């Protein structure tokens, strides 16, 4: 009997042992590829024939000899693995090889089929190919790339060189790109442009560019300010708006003293740059400076801050005019559709406002929720939710791309797994998306479940969009800290998508993304004498510490959740600095947060909280009420003496 039991145990354990061995072999093959060990890779690939991850082994093998591979072989791999992200990755790799070989005919045949075509190097190689084949339209496309101010790759250099030879670019265009680079703070790009493209006689006047960038005020205080030569004037203009980036008030007297030495175009340009920086500093003078900039061209980011400055001043006619001055694609973004509708309502134009709000209200996001409330409804999760059937789930689960993604996820190769998942689901309809989201949920891959369910257009399942794992732990700490459970879940959804091992690029870790120094500070406050950093990734510890800190920033921000949310992301002192002199509508405060990451974070957390509250059956509270009124720097709003989420405090 004992022998029989042992035999059964061995037989049951065998599949698991085989699977573990194959996993180890795959990881070893991946390491062999990275080390350039073709012999070991080939041996391991042979052992893994028939594996769900076999396409990755074939990719590794072909990638190692891609320079010598025939077009037929590469195209064969791409065709036979069209259901994998590897097909597009190999095509991109092959295009780089073809570009280096200057095989422009084959390059042009393959480049249009590339799906993820936002690679700068490949974009410039594509321009090289078009110029080589005499495509006249490539000239204007290349010129637009020049006038971007961003960094470029070596593959762009031949393109730009051809434009200078053709006379399409000249010295004025060099100065225009230098200005654009300096606006973005890319002094390295500017320095490269100066060295490679400016005439030798103009380079010397810019030799102290770095020192001006580091200390613009020192430069402006010097007696060597030159406003006669082009390099000298450009340095002065740069110094003025560089100083304004940190202190608009410090830059103002310098510019008022110097601006008459410059032409009208130069003056308008600097007023526009100074206005942009003043707007991001929430300095009311920004509106005056934008007016002084007249019709100087503004980039899209500067246009958005012109509107935000008007919003903080609650100058609704100006909000409307400045949104109207945006390019159509920018105007069509949810933020500017919503604020345009608000501006129209303020001027009594309810019909045109509602015509904007109605379609916007069908979007399940921050601005869609606010639009719904402007129309007089309260946001709630869909009453009926679509649940995929067993056959639908089985059909999606059987797809090779889904199987590969899950296999990679089980190996903790999250980047590769996410790429494979995104590729597999990119053409799914709503039913397939929800089936895939349910599969991800069942495999405890909650970030994929959320992101996949978020993509549905008509059919929705908000339990997949807004999961609530570890609720027993969460409820206990939320009650202990007197925190709104829906708000805490909304924050975690944005912080980590419930990935327990999540780690940010600045070192924050766990569900609530705690920084090491913050965790140590909390441990000390809680009296934990033998705290170790690795404990932060444990669910109980992470939620305990995270809710403690969230309660701390809430209490130190007058109990205002919007300020506390901003503080949790960007630090307590910043959230208070972003307040206005007077009380400000919470939605306007959130819209005018200077850091784009924090602005989006606050909006999404507060939006998430509303959806979670509905899911948990909490008292219906509008998003606008949740956002509340943000007290002024020198005073308190009347809402601070009452329940800030109550209807009496609806701004």
Secondary structure by P-SEA (a helix, b strand, c coil): caaaaaaaaaaaaaaaaaaaaaaaaaaaaaaaaaacaaaaaaaaaaaaccccaaaaaaaaaaaaccccccaaaaaaaaaaacccaaaaaaaaaaaaaaaaacaaaaaaaccccccccccaaaaaaaaaaaaaacccaaaaaaaaaaaccccccccaaaaaaaaaaaccccaaaaaaaaaaaaaacaaaaaaaaaaccccccccccccaaaaaaacaaaaaaccccccccaaaaaaaaaaaaaaaacccccaaaaaaaccccccaaaaaaaaaaaaaaaaaacccaaaaaaaaaccccccaaaaaaaaaaaaaacaaaaaaaaaaaccccccccaaaaaaaaaaaaaacaaaaaaaaaaaaaacccaaaaaaaaaacbbbbcccbbbbbcaaaaaaaaacaaaaaaaaaaaacaaaaaaaaaaaaaccccaaaaaaaaaaaaaacaaaaaaaaaaaccccccccccccccaaaaaaaaaaaacccaaaaaaaaaacccccccccccccccccccccaaaaaaaaaaaccccccccccccaaaaaaaaaaaaaaaaaaacccaaaaaaaacccaaaaaaacccccccaaaaaaacccaaaaaaaaaaaaaaaaaaaaaccccccccccccbbbcccccccccccccccccccc
